[in-house]
Amino acid sequence: MTRSAIAQAAIVAALLSGSGAALAADGPNIERVEARLFYSHSGSLSAPITPDTALWNVIIGEGDASEPSESTLVDVILRGEPGDYPPGVLDIVVTETRSGKVVLKRTSALGIFSAQGRFHVPVWLSDTGCTPLTVKASLRDGSSRASLDIPFHCGE
């Protein structure tokens, strides 16, 4: 069996097993963007925010917040070849959803992927809870993009 045939067989096996190791042939990819509320009283984090998460008045612990929250941890999760240290740059831009005002820009070099083929890039957002935000993450070479809307709202 040639090296090429062995590599192709490994890719097919990875696809069938759901391990995601096949992504290595194309380089790293952004798997998803997650966000979690940081709880001010306990110092703990919420479960990942989903489209069903109620984010109304989280600054006072309302909605689905179990206690007050004024900060949010964003986690951009990348997949790639386990143990790989690929060249590449990740750009993260957070904007206010309504106005388009840029709240944060971050550029991060990719690091060494874990034995499970993952690499996490965290972003800490302060003073969150009332203004809806959009997080956009993209690999600088244009090969992978992902976004997340965080629909914060406050009011009576």
C-alpha positions in Angstrom: 0.0 0.0 0.0 1.4 3.4 -0.9 1.8 6.3 1.5 -1.0 8.1 -0.3 -3.4 5.1 0.0 -2.6 4.8 3.7 -3.3 8.5 4.3 -6.6 8.3 2.4 -7.6 5.2 4.4 -6.8 7.1 7.7 -8.9 10.0 6.5 -11.8 7.7 5.7 -11.5 5.9 9.0 -11.4 9.2 10.9 -14.6 10.4 9.1 -16.4 7.2 9.9 -15.3 7.3 13.5 -16.3 11.0 13.9 -12.9 11.9 15.3 -12.5 14.9 13.1 -8.8 14.0 12.4 -9.6 14.3 8.7 -9.5 18.0 9.1 -5.7 17.8 9.1 -5.6 17.3 5.3 -7.2 20.8 4.9 -5.4 22.4 7.9 -7.1 23.8 11.0 -10.7 24.8 11.1 -12.9 26.8 13.5 -15.2 24.2 15.0 -17.4 26.7 16.9 -17.6 29.8 19.0 -19.0 29.5 22.5 -19.8 32.1 25.1 -20.4 31.7 28.8 -21.5 34.2 31.5 -19.1 34.9 34.3 -21.1 35.0 37.6 -20.0 37.8 39.8 -21.0 36.2 43.1 -19.5 32.7 42.8 -16.8 33.3 40.2 -18.1 30.5 38.2 -19.2 30.2 34.5 -22.5 29.4 33.0 -23.2 26.6 30.5 -22.6 27.7 27.0 -25.1 30.3 25.7 -27.5 28.8 23.1 -30.2 30.4 20.9 -32.7 29.4 23.6 -30.8 31.1 26.5 -32.8 34.0 28.0 -30.3 36.9 28.4 -32.7 39.5 29.7 -31.3 41.6 32.6 -28.5 39.2 33.4 -26.6 42.1 35.1 -29.0 41.5 38.0 -29.3 37.7 37.7 -32.5 37.6 35.7 -33.4 35.6 32.6 -31.5 32.3 32.6 -28.6 33.7 34.7 -28.4 32.0 38.0 -26.8 35.1 39.5 -25.6 38.5 38.4 -23.2 38.6 35.4 -21.3 41.6 33.9 -18.6 39.7 32.0 -18.6 37.0 29.3 -16.0 34.5 28.3 -15.9 33.8 24.6 -14.1 30.6 23.5 -13.2 30.0 19.9 -12.6 26.3 19.4 -10.4 25.1 16.5 -9.9 21.5 15.2 -6.8 20.3 13.6 -4.3 17.5 13.5 -3.5 16.3 17.0 -0.1 17.6 18.1 0.2 19.9 15.1 1.6 23.4 15.5 0.3 24.9 12.3 1.2 28.4 11.0 -1.9 30.6 11.0 -3.6 33.6 12.5 -7.0 33.8 14.1 -8.9 37.1 14.0 -11.7 37.7 16.4 -13.9 40.8 16.2 -16.7 41.6 18.6 -19.3 44.2 17.6 -22.4 45.7 19.1 -25.0 44.0 17.0 -27.3 47.1 16.5 -24.7 49.8 15.9 -21.9 47.8 14.4 -19.5 49.5 16.8 -16.4 47.4 17.3 -16.0 46.5 21.0 -12.9 44.3 20.7 -10.4 43.1 18.1 -8.0 40.3 18.9 -5.4 38.5 16.8 -4.0 35.3 17.9 -1.4 32.9 16.5 -2.4 29.3 16.5 -0.7 27.1 19.1 -0.2 23.4 19.5 -3.3 21.3 19.0 -4.2 18.8 21.9 -4.1 15.1 21.6 -7.8 15.4 20.7 -7.1 17.8 17.9 -8.4 20.9 19.6 -7.0 24.4 20.4 -9.0 27.0 22.3 -8.6 30.8 22.0 -10.3 32.7 24.9 -11.5 36.3 24.8 -12.7 38.1 27.9 -15.5 40.6 27.5 -16.1 43.1 30.3 -19.2 45.3 30.9 -21.5 42.9 29.2 -25.1 42.1 29.8 -27.4 44.7 28.2 -26.1 45.3 24.7 -26.5 42.5 22.1 -23.1 41.4 20.7 -21.9 39.6 17.6 -18.7 37.6 17.7 -16.9 36.8 14.4 -13.9 34.5 14.2 -11.9 33.8 11.0 -8.7 32.3 10.1 -6.6 35.0 8.3 -6.1 32.8 5.2 -9.9 32.8 4.7 -10.2 29.0 5.1 -12.6 29.0 8.0 -15.1 31.3 9.7 -17.7 31.2 12.5 -19.9 33.6 14.3 -22.1 33.8 17.4 -24.8 36.3 18.3 -25.2 37.0 22.0 -28.6 38.6 22.4 -28.2 40.6 25.7 -31.1 42.9 26.6 -32.1 45.0 29.6 -35.2 46.8 30.6 -38.4 46.7 32.7 
